[in-house]
Amino acid sequence: MFRYIFKRLIPQWQDTANPDVRRRYIYVEHVSSIAGSGALGAVLVVLGVVLNSVALVTLGVHTWTGAVAPVLDFFSPSSKQQTDALRRRSGVFILAFVMCIVGIEFGKVALERIITPQPVVKSIFAIVFIAAVLAIDLFITMFSYRIAETVGSGEAMASFKRGRMNISLIALILAGFILRLAGFYTIIDGILGLVTAGFIIFAAVRIAQDALPHRALSGTDSALIDAITAAALQCGIPSVDDIVILTNDERQRTVSFTALFDAAVPLQKAASSCASAETLLRTTRGITAVIRVRVAPHGNAPRHTVS
């Protein structure tokens, strides 16, 4: 199924080492994420209003947050010049603040449903509709995963993880609506709405964290970057000056390319024919790609290792 879609939408879809083809994959993933999140979110909000369900309305808003990162990448890519990057960062912080306020307000409404429970309207139609939304969201999420697997896209992997979380929430709310048939009160709806509101706030915090500038590089880091850059130039990579050294929670050293999709794969491909660099690329949470690099730009010189 996914291969058929790739063939229809992406010329030369099998040439994943081609930067243009890779960008096309990412473009298709962004469009599917934005369209899918927008449409499913709208459906859930309308259904929630009709059924007087704060959980469904909150879930619809949470689904819309899945389109935030692709929209930002479309209209304000992180690889732009510094002045544009500062403007992007300010806009992201404002958006994150608004999302926090929305999450808090939905949390208040959900708490009211918990404190003062009321009988709910039973609806088999709602259960069928939510199950259909769950199936569609599952398809879109697996589509993002397939693209992440095909081109090593950290952004597509991030979309997959957001979708996976949303699927879990939809499944919980579906279970809540099944319990409604047994005559349960709105306390179930309130609890699920409160949980989903918490996820909206969590998404806002993550978006704000992604906009924070990375820490300054130390002298050792700068020397390592020089070594990696020299090796990449020998492999025919024109520009890898966007490499940033990060430190994650496990205190492992990671290398992040802001121009990941243009630099990482050619460097990985060149590793087999260039003795000065060996790379292993894998994606992690967010848009960060972990690249384990061993560099020996001067023949038998000691290797700088990032792991």
Backbone as CSV, one residue per row, in Angstrom:
resi,resn,N_x,N_y,N_z,CA_x,CA_y,CA_z,C_x,C_y,C_z
1,MET,0.824,-1.207,0.000,0.000,0.000,0.000,0.864,1.265,0.000
2,PHE,1.808,1.342,0.950,2.644,2.536,1.055,3.554,2.682,-0.166
3,ARG,4.077,1.565,-0.664,4.924,1.636,-1.859,4.146,2.186,-3.046
4,TYR,2.898,1.785,-3.166,2.061,2.295,-4.256,1.899,3.806,-4.140
5,ILE,1.683,4.299,-2.917,1.550,5.746,-2.702,2.847,6.455,-3.050
6,PHE,3.995,5.888,-2.625,5.284,6.501,-2.932,5.500,6.578,-4.445
7,LYS,5.157,5.501,-5.147,5.330,5.486,-6.602,4.490,6.567,-7.274
8,ARG,3.288,6.785,-6.772,2.383,7.764,-7.378,2.793,9.201,-7.084
9,LEU,3.362,9.442,-5.909,3.612,10.816,-5.469,5.057,11.263,-5.598
10,ILE,5.997,10.324,-5.652,7.416,10.686,-5.597,8.146,10.120,-6.807
11,PRO,8.576,10.985,-7.750,9.383,10.514,-8.874,10.706,9.931,-8.366
12,GLN,11.160,8.865,-8.993,12.407,8.195,-8.596,12.390,7.850,-7.102
13,TRP,11.276,7.317,-6.645,11.052,7.109,-5.221,12.054,6.161,-4.577
14,GLN,12.725,5.318,-5.364,13.683,4.371,-4.795,15.067,4.975,-4.588
15,ASP,15.331,6.124,-5.198,16.650,6.762,-5.091,16.697,7.627,-3.832
16,THR,16.716,6.988,-2.666,16.645,7.730,-1.403,17.941,8.447,-1.050
17,ALA,19.038,8.181,-1.784,20.283,8.916,-1.545,20.264,10.283,-2.222
18,ASN,19.304,10.493,-3.121,19.175,11.769,-3.828,18.511,12.798,-2.910
19,PRO,19.189,13.935,-2.632,18.599,14.945,-1.737,17.234,15.442,-2.196
20,ASP,17.037,15.578,-3.518,15.744,16.044,-4.024,14.633,15.029,-3.725
21,VAL,14.947,13.759,-3.885,13.965,12.715,-3.585,13.654,12.689,-2.097
22,ARG,14.692,12.851,-1.278,14.487,12.865,0.169,13.606,14.038,0.582
23,ARG,13.863,15.218,-0.013,13.029,16.381,0.298,11.582,16.140,-0.117
24,ARG,11.400,15.426,-1.222,10.045,15.116,-1.672,9.339,14.201,-0.670
25,TYR,10.072,13.217,-0.164,9.506,12.351,0.878,9.055,13.176,2.077
26,ILE,9.924,14.083,2.538,9.603,14.902,3.708,8.418,15.815,3.409
27,TYR,8.366,16.348,2.184,7.244,17.205,1.789,5.930,16.424,1.855
28,VAL,5.932,15.209,1.308,4.728,14.373,1.326,4.316,14.063,2.766
29,GLU,5.299,13.776,3.621,4.985,13.475,5.022,4.392,14.688,5.725
30,HIS,4.969,15.873,5.456,4.441,17.094,6.066,2.995,17.338,5.640
31,VAL,2.728,17.184,4.351,1.373,17.421,3.841,0.387,16.437,4.474
32,SER,0.777,15.167,4.542,-0.122,14.169,5.130,-0.358,14.443,6.615
33,SER,0.689,14.879,7.328,0.535,15.174,8.758,-0.376,16.374,8.981
34,ILE,-0.161,17.433,8.185,-0.974,18.640,8.342,-2.431,18.364,7.977
35,ALA,-2.634,17.724,6.808,-4.006,17.446,6.366,-4.702,16.464,7.311
36,GLY,-3.979,15.403,7.685,-4.579,14.409,8.568,-4.905,14.964,9.942
37,SER,-3.937,15.674,10.542,-4.170,16.247,11.873,-5.283,17.289,11.838
38,GLY,-5.283,18.117,10.789,-6.316,19.148,10.685,-7.706,18.568,10.536
39,ALA,-7.851,17.594,9.632,-9.171,17.012,9.373,-9.670,16.189,10.565
40,LEU,-8.808,15.323,11.094,-9.233,14.495,12.223,-9.530,15.341,13.455
41,GLY,-8.713,16.376,13.678,-8.968,17.262,14.812,-10.316,17.948,14.696
42,ALA,-10.640,18.429,13.483,-11.925,19.097,13.274,-13.094,18.136,13.507
43,VAL,-12.953,16.909,13.003,-14.012,15.909,13.191,-14.230,15.626,14.677
44,LEU,-13.138,15.470,15.422,-13.250,15.170,16.850,-13.862,16.331,17.628
45,VAL,-13.488,17.567,17.267,-14.051,18.735,17.950,-15.556,18.823,17.706
46,VAL,-15.972,18.674,16.439,-17.403,18.740,16.113,-18.166,17.621,16.823
47,LEU,-17.614,16.410,16.787,-18.272,15.283,17.444,-18.368,15.508,18.952
48,GLY,-17.310,16.085,19.525,-17.326,16.365,20.956,-18.373,17.392,21.339
49,VAL,-18.539,18.422,20.486,-19.557,19.445,20.756,-20.952,18.837,20.659
50,VAL,-21.176,18.008,19.628,-22.493,17.389,19.446,-22.840,16.473,20.617
51,LEU,-21.844,15.714,21.095,-22.087,14.742,22.165,-21.813,15.308,23.550
52,ASN,-21.469,16.608,23.607,-21.175,17.255,24.892,-20.066,16.512,25.644
53,SER,-18.985,16.197,24.905,-17.864,15.447,25.480,-16.619,16.322,25.505
54,VAL,-16.176,16.711,26.702,-14.964,17.513,26.817,-13.741,16.699,26.409
55,ALA,-13.784,15.385,26.601,-12.654,14.537,26.223,-12.434,14.560,24.713
56,LEU,-13.529,14.473,23.939,-13.402,14.485,22.480,-12.937,15.844,21.970
57,VAL,-13.486,16.926,22.519,-13.068,18.264,22.091,-11.588,18.478,22.406
58,THR,-11.167,18.087,23.600,-9.765,18.237,23.986,-8.868,17.380,23.112
59,LEU,-9.322,16.172,22.791,-8.547,15.299,21.907,-8.413,15.909,20.517
60,GLY,-9.485,16.551,20.029,-9.400,17.221,18.735,-8.351,18.311,18.725
61,VAL,-8.305,19.114,19.791,-7.290,20.166,19.896,-5.899,19.550,19.989
62,HIS,-5.777,18.457,20.755,-4.479,17.774,20.849,-4.048,17.231,19.493
63,THR,-5.000,16.750,18.706,-4.679,16.257,17.362,-4.144,17.382,16.493
64,TRP,-4.689,18.583,16.632,-4.187,19.729,15.871,-2.736,20.041,16.206
65,THR,-2.320,19.779,17.450,-0.924,20.072,17.808,0.048,19.230,16.989
66,GLY,-0.427,18.095,16.442,0.433,17.278,15.599,0.834,17.958,14.308
67,ALA,0.094,18.999,13.917,0.413,19.728,12.687,1.337,20.911,12.939
68,VAL,1.622,21.221,14.210,2.415,22.416,14.523,3.813,22.323,13.938
69,ALA,4.528,21.214,14.228,5.907,21.078,13.760,6.012,21.101,12.230
70,PRO,5.180,20.332,11.480,5.248,20.420,10.023,4.947,21.814,9.482
71,VAL,3.979,22.516,10.077,3.665,23.875,9.622,4.852,24.804,9.843
72,LEU,5.494,24.698,11.000,6.671,25.528,11.275,7.791,25.229,10.289
73,ASP,7.978,23.955,9.955,9.022,23.598,8.996,8.697,24.096,7.596
74,PHE,7.414,24.147,7.254,7.018,24.656,5.945,7.306,26.150,5.811
75,PHE,6.863,26.922,6.792,6.874,28.373,6.664,8.050,29.053,7.361
76,SER,8.755,28.334,8.221,9.894,28.932,8.912,10.904,27.859,9.259
77,PRO,11.601,27.295,8.256,12.552,26.218,8.526,13.675,26.663,9.443
78,SER,14.132,25.732,10.288,15.153,26.070,11.280,16.500,26.374,10.664
79,SER,16.710,26.058,9.381,17.997,26.297,8.749,18.123,27.698,8.167
80,LYS,17.120,28.579,8.393,17.198,29.933,7.860,18.254,30.750,8.587
81,GLN,18.471,31.986,8.127,19.474,32.840,8.726,19.110,33.178,10.167
82,GLN,20.085,33.731,10.894,19.921,33.934,12.325,18.749,34.858,12.660
83,THR,18.573,35.949,11.878,17.466,36.870,12.172,16.125,36.167,12.025
84,ASP,15.999,35.339,10.991,14.766,34.576,10.814,14.600,33.537,11.921
85,ALA,15.730,32.954,12.357,15.666,31.959,13.428,15.172,32.588,14.727
86,LEU,15.608,33.824,15.014,15.147,34.514,16.218,13.653,34.807,16.137
87,ARG,13.191,35.207,14.948,11.770,35.475,14.766,10.965,34.185,14.934
88,ARG,11.488,33.107,14.392,10.831,31.801,14.527,10.746,31.405,15.998
89,ARG,11.846,31.608,16.740,11.880,31.222,18.147,10.843,32.003,18.947
90,SER,10.727,33.297,18.666,9.737,34.113,19.378,8.322,33.624,19.089
91,GLY,8.054,33.339,17.811,6.733,32.844,17.443,6.411,31.508,18.087
92,VAL,7.423,30.630,18.164,7.206,29.315,18.773,6.898,29.449,20.258
93,PHE,7.603,30.343,20.951,7.341,30.552,22.378,5.921,31.084,22.611
94,ILE,5.482,32.013,21.753,4.117,32.539,21.881,3.098,31.426,21.656
95,LEU,3.342,30.611,20.621,2.445,29.496,20.333,2.402,28.514,21.503
96,ALA,3.565,28.203,22.068,3.616,27.282,23.204,2.855,27.846,24.404
97,PHE,2.975,29.164,24.622,2.254,29.805,25.730,0.744,29.690,25.522
98,VAL,0.288,29.954,24.298,-1.147,29.846,23.994,-1.628,28.409,24.201
99,MET,-0.820,27.441,23.761,-1.195,26.037,23.936,-1.316,25.681,25.415
100,CYS,-0.409,26.208,26.236,-0.489,25.962,27.685,-1.788,26.517,28.265
101,ILE,-2.147,27.745,27.855,-3.392,28.353,28.344,-4.597,27.513,27.932
102,VAL,-4.607,27.071,26.664,-5.717,26.239,26.177,-5.798,24.941,26.977
103,GLY,-4.638,24.305,27.206,-4.621,23.072,27.980,-5.140,23.265,29.394
104,ILE,-4.757,24.378,30.023,-5.222,24.667,31.388,-6.735,24.880,31.416
105,GLU,-7.262,25.625,30.428,-8.704,25.881,30.387,-9.492,24.587,30.190
106,PHE,-9.011,23.727,29.297,-9.690,22.438,29.113,-9.592,21.595,30.380
107,GLY,-8.461,21.695,31.067,-8.316,20.975,32.329,-9.333,21.421,33.358
108,LYS,-9.616,22.743,33.402,-10.622,23.262,34.336,-12.007,22.697,34.020
109,VAL,-12.356,22.684,32.727,-13.667,22.141,32.333,-13.760,20.660,32.694
110,ALA,-12.663,19.929,32.448,-12.661,18.503,32.768,-12.823,18.273,34.268
111,LEU,-12.181,19.113,35.074,-12.319,18.988,36.530,-13.762,19.211,36.977
112,GLU,-14.450,20.155,36.331,-15.861,20.386,36.660,-16.698,19.141,36.371
113,ARG,-16.367,18.451,35.260,-17.102,17.222,34.938,-16.845,16.137,35.991
114,ILE,-15.638,16.142,36.553,-15.305,15.140,37.572,-15.987,15.462,38.899
115,ILE,-15.973,16.760,39.266,-16.521,17.176,40.564,-18.042,17.065,40.593
116,THR,-18.678,17.467,39.480,-20.151,17.419,39.411,-20.588,16.532,38.251
117,PRO,-20.481,15.214,38.414,-20.839,14.298,37.319,-22.325,14.338,36.993
118,GLN,-22.627,14.131,35.712,-24.010,14.115,35.240,-24.202,12.907,34.329
119,PRO,-25.439,12.443,34.165,-25.680,11.343,33.224,-25.299,11.751,31.802
120,VAL,-24.847,10.799,31.028,-24.408,11.089,29.667,-25.372,10.469,28.660
121,VAL,-25.300,10.988,27.429,-26.117,10.450,26.344,-25.408,9.238,25.752
122,LYS,-26.094,8.105,25.694,-25.512,6.899,25.112,-25.595,6.984,23.590
123,SER,-24.523,6.558,22.912,-24.516,6.670,21.452,-23.621,5.593,20.842
124,ILE,-24.257,4.627,20.171,-23.488,3.616,19.441,-22.833,4.253,18.220
125,PHE,-23.511,5.239,17.608,-22.947,5.954,16.462,-21.598,6.565,16.822
126,ALA,-21.501,7.154,18.010,-20.246,7.777,18.434,-19.129,6.748,18.518
127,ILE,-19.440,5.560,19.013,-18.428,4.506,19.135,-17.914,4.098,17.760
128,VAL,-18.834,3.918,16.811,-18.439,3.549,15.446,-17.594,4.653,14.820
129,PHE,-17.991,5.900,15.024,-17.283,7.035,14.435,-15.879,7.165,15.027
130,ILE,-15.769,7.034,16.341,-14.456,7.138,16.983,-13.549,5.992,16.533
131,ALA,-14.115,4.797,16.353,-13.329,3.664,15.862,-12.803,3.945,14.455
132,ALA,-13.627,4.592,13.606,-13.186,4.953,12.257,-12.057,5.979,12.310
133,VAL,-12.190,6.973,13.190,-11.127,7.973,13.368,-9.844,7.298,13.833
134,LEU,-9.965,6.326,14.729,-8.803,5.586,15.220,-8.094,4.866,14.079
135,ALA,-8.865,4.238,13.187,-8.278,3.515,12.059,-7.563,4.467,11.103
136,ILE,-8.176,5.620,10.823,-7.556,6.599,9.919,-6.275,7.158,10.525
137,ASP,-6.321,7.479,11.816,-5.131,8.005,12.485,-4.017,6.966,12.502
138,LEU,-4.377,5.709,12.668,-3.381,4.637,12.638,-2.703,4.562,11.271
139,PHE,-3.490,4.700,10.194,-2.923,4.662,8.843,-1.956,5.827,8.627
140,ILE,-2.360,7.044,9.016,-1.506,8.223,8.838,-0.221,8.082,9.652
141,THR,-0.349,7.558,10.867,0.819,7.377,11.730,1.794,6.369,11.138
142,MET,1.289,5.259,10.626,2.164,4.256,10.016,2.778,4.771,8.723
143,PHE,2.074,5.669,8.030,2.629,6.301,6.831,3.859,7.131,7.204
144,SER,3.755,7.900,8.296,4.904,8.679,8.769,6.052,7.766,9.167
145,TYR,5.729,6.650,9.823,6.774,5.713,10.237,7.480,5.123,9.026
146,ARG,6.719,4.794,7.981,7.329,4.200,6.783,8.281,5.191,6.120
147,ILE,7.911,6.468,6.090,8.802,7.482,5.524,10.040,7.637,6.397
148,ALA,9.853,7.646,7.725,11.001,7.740,8.636,11.947,6.568,8.431
149,GLU,11.396,5.393,8.227,12.194,4.193,8.015,12.896,4.232,6.662
150,THR,12.251,4.817,5.654,12.794,4.826,4.300,13.938,5.811,4.141
151,VAL,13.784,7.020,4.676,14.788,8.069,4.445,15.493,8.512,5.723
152,GLY,15.260,7.828,6.839,15.936,8.204,8.079,15.559,9.576,8.573
153,SER,14.291,9.940,8.414,13.840,11.285,8.769,13.475,11.379,10.241
154,GLY,14.188,12.241,10.972,13.849,12.483,12.367,12.505,13.169,12.511
155,GLU,12.157,14.055,11.547,10.878,14.763,11.604,9.714,13.794,11.412
156,ALA,9.871,12.868,10.443,8.818,11.875,10.218,8.682,10.950,11.422
157,MET,9.822,10.601,12.046,9.761,9.763,13.241,9.058,10.493,14.383
158,ALA,9.296,11.807,14.485,8.609,12.599,15.506,7.105,12.606,15.248
159,SER,6.700,12.722,13.968,5.273,12.662,13.626,4.683,11.310,14.005
160,PHE,5.461,10.247,13.764,5.001,8.902,14.131,4.768,8.793,15.635
161,LYS,5.690,9.336,16.427,5.553,9.237,17.886,4.381,10.074,18.391
162,ARG,4.172,11.261,17.776,3.001,12.058,18.158,1.715,11.325,17.807
163,GLY,1.704,10.714,16.614,0.525,9.959,16.198,0.262,8.761,17.083
164,ARG,1.341,8.101,17.499,1.187,6.938,18.381,0.561,7.341,19.713
165,MET,0.979,8.490,20.233,0.394,8.990,21.477,-1.080,9.316,21.274
166,ASN,-1.398,9.942,20.130,-2.785,10.303,19.857,-3.665,9.064,19.720
167,ILE,-3.115,8.019,19.106,-3.857,6.766,18.961,-4.196,6.182,20.331
168,SER,-3.239,6.250,21.249,-3.489,5.747,22.603,-4.627,6.518,23.268
169,LEU,-4.635,7.845,23.079,-5.697,8.661,23.673,-7.053,8.358,23.039
170,ILE,-7.077,8.188,21.707,-8.336,7.850,21.031,-8.864,6.512,21.547
171,ALA,-7.953,5.541,21.714,-8.371,4.230,22.210,-8.960,4.334,23.616
172,LEU,-8.356,5.161,24.468,-8.886,5.349,25.821,-10.282,5.975,25.792
173,ILE,-10.441,6.998,24.943,-11.742,7.665,24.863,-12.789,6.730,24.256
174,LEU,-12.373,5.909,23.290,-13.288,4.907,22.734,-13.761,3.954,23.832
175,ALA,-12.823,3.536,24.684,-13.206,2.676,25.810,-14.167,3.406,26.749
176,GLY,-13.932,4.709,26.939,-14.832,5.501,27.777,-16.240,5.558,27.217
177,PHE,-16.355,5.688,25.900,-17.688,5.737,25.286,-18.368,4.371,25.334
178,ILE,-17.583,3.303,25.294,-18.176,1.975,25.468,-18.729,1.831,26.884
179,LEU,-17.977,2.378,27.857,-18.462,2.348,29.242,-19.737,3.177,29.405
180,ARG,-19.903,4.192,28.552,-21.127,5.003,28.625,-22.376,4.151,28.413
181,LEU,-22.234,3.120,27.571,-23.387,2.262,27.300,-23.859,1.553,28.566
182,ALA,-22.929,1.413,29.520,-23.292,0.774,30.787,-23.873,1.769,31.780
183,GLY,-24.030,3.023,31.345,-24.666,4.017,32.194,-23.724,4.818,33.062
184,PHE,-22.427,4.830,32.734,-21.481,5.602,33.533,-21.723,7.105,33.365
185,TYR,-21.344,7.863,34.366,-21.578,9.305,34.361,-20.412,10.033,33.688
186,THR,-20.523,11.369,33.612,-19.508,12.178,32.930,-18.176,12.203,33.657
187,ILE,-18.079,11.542,34.811,-16.793,11.514,35.498,-15.727,10.839,34.624
188,ILE,-16.117,9.820,33.849,-15.182,9.158,32.931,-14.714,10.144,31.870
189,ASP,-15.664,10.881,31.302,-15.343,11.881,30.281,-14.423,12.952,30.857
190,GLY,-14.684,13.355,32.094,-13.857,14.371,32.730,-12.437,13.901,32.966
191,ILE,-12.279,12.661,33.414,-10.938,12.118,33.663,-10.139,12.046,32.367
192,LEU,-10.763,11.532,31.300,-10.074,11.434,30.014,-9.756,12.816,29.452
193,GLY,-10.677,13.772,29.638,-10.410,15.137,29.193,-9.255,15.761,29.946
194,LEU,-9.172,15.489,31.246,-8.076,16.026,32.060,-6.735,15.446,31.616
195,VAL,-6.705,14.154,31.330,-5.471,13.515,30.847,-5.039,14.116,29.513
196,THR,-5.996,14.293,28.602,-5.674,14.849,27.287,-5.218,16.296,27.391
197,ALA,-5.826,17.070,28.288,-5.384,18.449,28.512,-3.938,18.473,28.990
198,GLY,-3.579,17.503,29.824,-2.189,17.398,30.265,-1.245,17.140,29.108
199,PHE,-1.675,16.339,28.135,-0.842,16.081,26.964,-0.691,17.332,26.098
200,ILE,-1.726,18.173,26.045,-1.610,19.438,25.307,-0.537,20.317,25.944
201,ILE,-0.553,20.411,27.267,0.460,21.203,27.972,1.847,20.603,27.751
202,PHE,1.937,19.273,27.796,3.215,18.598,27.559,3.735,18.898,26.153
203,ALA,2.834,18.871,25.150,3.235,19.185,23.777,3.743,20.614,23.671
204,ALA,3.104,21.540,24.388,3.549,22.937,24.382,4.950,23.067,24.960
205,VAL,5.209,22.349,26.042,6.544,22.394,26.663,7.595,21.840,25.713
206,ARG,7.278,20.737,25.029,8.231,20.149,24.084,8.520,21.088,22.925
207,ILE,7.486,21.759,22.417,7.682,22.710,21.324,8.586,23.850,21.769
208,ALA,8.369,24.350,22.991,9.212,25.425,23.519,10.649,24.952,23.710
209,GLN,10.838,23.721,24.161,12.184,23.185,24.347,12.929,23.083,23.027
210,ASP,12.230,22.664,21.968,12.871,22.548,20.661,13.341,23.895,20.138
211,ALA,12.689,24.983,20.584,13.057,26.320,20.108,14.220,26.917,20.885
212,LEU,14.585,26.317,22.022,15.679,26.859,22.823,17.005,26.716,22.084
213,PRO,17.888,27.713,22.183,19.202,27.592,21.550,20.030,26.526,22.247
214,HIS,20.894,25.858,21.476,21.749,24.838,22.061,22.871,25.490,22.863
215,ARG,23.460,24.728,23.749,24.527,25.267,24.581,25.751,25.604,23.736
216,ALA,26.583,26.520,24.255,27.802,26.907,23.546,28.774,25.731,23.506
217,LEU,29.581,25.676,22.440,30.534,24.588,22.283,31.804,24.872,23.062
218,SER,32.366,23.839,23.664,33.650,23.993,24.346,34.775,23.849,23.335
219,GLY,36.012,24.073,23.793,37.152,23.935,22.897,37.284,22.530,22.347
220,THR,37.034,21.527,23.189,37.111,20.137,22.741,36.062,19.853,21.679
221,ASP,34.842,20.375,21.895,33.776,20.187,20.912,34.148,20.814,19.580
222,SER,34.725,22.014,19.620,35.100,22.709,18.392,36.145,21.916,17.623
223,ALA,37.104,21.342,18.343,38.125,20.534,17.681,37.505,19.305,17.026
224,LEU,36.541,18.714,17.706,35.863,17.546,17.158,35.083,17.911,15.906
225,ILE,34.402,19.056,15.954,33.654,19.508,14.782,34.590,19.762,13.613
226,ASP,35.759,20.360,13.877,36.731,20.599,12.807,37.160,19.282,12.170
227,ALA,37.373,18.266,12.999,37.797,16.970,12.477,36.709,16.333,11.626
228,ILE,35.461,16.401,12.108,34.348,15.823,11.352,34.134,16.577,10.043
229,THR,34.234,17.905,10.108,34.052,18.719,8.906,35.115,18.401,7.870
230,ALA,36.362,18.263,8.323,37.449,17.933,7.398,37.209,16.587,6.733
231,ALA,36.765,15.609,7.529,36.486,14.293,6.968,35.343,14.350,5.968
232,ALA,34.311,15.118,6.295,33.164,15.235,5.389,33.562,15.893,4.080
233,LEU,34.423,16.923,4.152,34.879,17.592,2.935,35.660,16.621,2.055
234,GLN,36.456,15.755,2.683,37.193,14.758,1.915,36.253,13.776,1.230
235,CYS,35.079,13.587,1.829,34.089,12.677,1.248,33.194,13.378,0.225
236,GLY,33.435,14.665,-0.010,32.652,15.388,-0.996,31.427,16.077,-0.459
237,ILE,31.318,16.230,0.866,30.188,16.938,1.456,30.525,18.422,1.492
238,PRO,29.771,19.281,0.784,30.159,20.696,0.660,30.044,21.496,1.938
239,SER,29.066,21.188,2.806,28.857,22.035,3.979,28.253,21.232,5.122
240,VAL,29.001,21.113,6.197,28.471,20.482,7.403,28.737,21.381,8.605
241,ASP,28.742,22.688,8.370,29.044,23.617,9.456,27.860,23.818,10.393
242,ASP,26.763,23.090,10.152,25.621,23.170,11.059,25.665,22.104,12.148
243,ILE,26.780,21.356,12.220,26.888,20.306,13.229,26.904,20.931,14.619
244,VAL,26.120,20.380,15.505,26.044,20.881,16.879,26.226,19.710,17.828
245,ILE,27.049,19.891,18.835,27.219,18.849,19.836,26.170,19.034,20.925
246,LEU,25.450,17.978,21.216,24.422,18.017,22.252,24.751,16.987,23.329
247,THR,24.129,17.114,24.447,24.253,16.113,25.502,22.852,15.720,25.939
248,ASN,22.518,14.430,25.824,21.168,14.021,26.192,21.126,13.551,27.641
249,ASP,19.978,13.032,28.062,19.785,12.672,29.466,20.755,11.592,29.930
250,GLU,21.156,10.708,29.020,22.088,9.638,29.389,23.536,10.097,29.318
251,ARG,23.749,11.384,29.093,25.085,11.972,29.004,25.915,11.347,27.884
252,GLN,25.248,10.932,26.834,25.951,10.475,25.653,26.172,11.663,24.733
253,ARG,27.257,11.635,23.974,27.544,12.714,23.043,26.797,12.451,21.739
254,THR,26.102,13.432,21.235,25.390,13.277,19.972,25.735,14.410,19.032
255,VAL,25.620,14.134,17.758,25.868,15.127,16.730,24.583,15.359,15.965
256,SER,24.139,16.611,15.886,22.888,16.918,15.209,23.154,17.807,14.005
257,PHE,22.688,17.402,12.832,22.764,18.232,11.637,21.448,19.000,11.509
258,THR,21.515,20.345,11.479,20.289,21.084,11.190,19.895,20.885,9.736
259,ALA,20.900,20.708,8.875,20.615,20.366,7.478,20.759,18.854,7.323
260,LEU,20.069,18.116,8.173,20.256,16.671,8.283,20.048,15.946,6.962
261,PHE,18.985,16.284,6.253,18.589,15.485,5.108,19.488,15.707,3.897
262,ASP,20.271,16.789,3.905,21.220,17.013,2.825,22.606,16.478,3.162
263,ALA,22.940,16.425,4.454,24.307,16.095,4.846,24.473,14.675,5.362
264,ALA,23.523,14.191,6.148,23.738,12.932,6.860,23.827,11.731,5.925
265,VAL,22.889,11.612,4.997,22.882,10.437,4.125,24.077,10.409,3.174
266,PRO,24.440,11.535,2.509,25.660,11.487,1.695,26.894,11.118,2.514
267,LEU,26.978,11.606,3.748,28.117,11.268,4.598,28.104,9.784,4.932
268,GLN,26.913,9.261,5.186,26.787,7.840,5.481,27.161,7.000,4.260
269,LYS,26.707,7.426,3.089,27.001,6.701,1.858,28.487,6.755,1.531
270,ALA,29.108,7.924,1.773,30.526,8.086,1.469,31.412,7.298,2.421
271,ALA,30.888,6.921,3.575,31.702,6.226,4.577,32.272,4.923,4.041
272,SER,31.520,4.257,3.154,31.984,2.975,2.636,33.178,3.128,1.705
273,SER,33.338,4.311,1.095,34.435,4.514,0.157,35.461,5.521,0.642
274,CYS,35.264,6.084,1.821,36.184,7.085,2.350,36.667,6.626,3.721
275,ALA,37.953,6.390,3.865,38.504,5.831,5.101,38.475,6.812,6.260
276,SER,38.218,8.078,5.982,38.315,9.086,7.037,37.038,9.247,7.844
277,ALA,35.967,8.531,7.486,34.722,8.690,8.247,33.917,7.409,8.217
278,GLU,33.352,7.054,9.349,32.413,5.939,9.453,31.211,6.447,10.231
279,THR,30.042,6.245,9.711,28.852,6.773,10.386,27.800,5.698,10.562
280,LEU,27.031,5.854,11.589,25.859,5.018,11.819,24.727,5.935,12.222
281,LEU,23.711,6.002,11.392,22.625,6.956,11.598,21.393,6.248,12.157
282,ARG,20.834,6.808,13.185,19.551,6.325,13.687,18.773,7.528,14.209
283,THR,17.473,7.449,14.216,16.660,8.577,14.659,16.229,8.389,16.095
284,THR,16.062,9.502,16.797,15.584,9.472,18.170,14.405,10.420,18.291
285,ARG,14.012,10.755,19.530,12.840,11.589,19.739,13.073,12.987,19.175
286,GLY,11.995,13.636,18.786,12.092,14.986,18.251,12.708,14.987,16.871
287,ILE,13.426,16.059,16.530,14.042,16.178,15.218,15.537,15.926,15.294
288,THR,16.022,15.419,16.425,17.447,15.171,16.593,17.805,13.814,16.024
289,ALA,18.833,13.770,15.229,19.335,12.505,14.714,20.661,12.208,15.390
290,VAL,20.814,11.019,15.889,22.063,10.626,16.530,22.956,9.999,15.478
291,ILE,24.133,10.533,15.336,25.081,10.040,14.344,26.362,9.671,15.068
292,ARG,26.669,8.395,15.148,27.920,7.990,15.760,29.017,8.119,14.711
293,VAL,30.024,8.908,15.007,31.050,9.238,14.026,32.422,8.916,14.595
294,ARG,33.255,8.272,13.784,34.654,8.087,14.137,35.483,8.687,13.011
295,VAL,36.347,9.617,13.351,37.055,10.392,12.338,38.553,10.230,12.507
296,ALA,39.257,9.947,11.421,40.717,9.898,11.411,41.206,10.613,10.162
297,PRO,41.225,11.953,10.166,41.557,12.697,8.956,43.015,12.605,8.546
298,HIS,43.871,12.099,9.432,45.295,12.058,9.112,45.820,10.629,9.186
299,GLY,45.229,9.774,8.403,45.719,8.407,8.317,45.514,7.631,9.597
300,ASN,46.605,7.326,10.303,46.535,6.513,11.512,46.427,7.334,12.788
301,ALA,46.054,8.595,12.674,45.924,9.442,13.861,44.827,8.905,14.771
302,PRO,44.911,9.166,16.082,43.861,8.707,17.004,42.492,9.212,16.563
303,ARG,41.501,8.390,16.742,40.156,8.743,16.288,39.390,9.483,17.367
304,HIS,38.701,10.534,16.957,37.754,11.209,17.843,36.448,10.428,17.754
305,THR,35.880,10.090,18.864,34.684,9.240,18.859,33.497,9.956,19.475
306,VAL,32.373,9.886,18.792,31.107,10.377,19.328,30.203,9.177,19.466
307,SER,29.703,8.916,20.659,28.859,7.730,20.843,27.853,7.967,21.947
